[in-house]
Amino acid sequence: MERIGKMLCLTVAPEAQGTGDSERLLKKCIEQRARARRLTRYFFDNLN
């Protein structure tokens, strides 16, 4: 059985944009949550 996760929205404070910190934090959180939930796949919807 495939288990899929989807992220719908992410907001980053203007002063934190462009530093790369948000991307690193997001990646770490997603990987940890995906493992904890035993997801086989995850994707983002409309993240720019």
Phi, psi and omega in degrees: 000130179276136177243122187241139174244149181221134175255129184262330188208145174214130178241133180236132179301141182307321181290344180263349182291140176086359181270340183088348181297317182297318180297316179296316180296315180300314181300315181297315180297316181296315180299316180295315181292321179297317178297314181298327181265002180055042178286141176266344182201146173214155181208167181248146179240115175062039173268124180241000000 
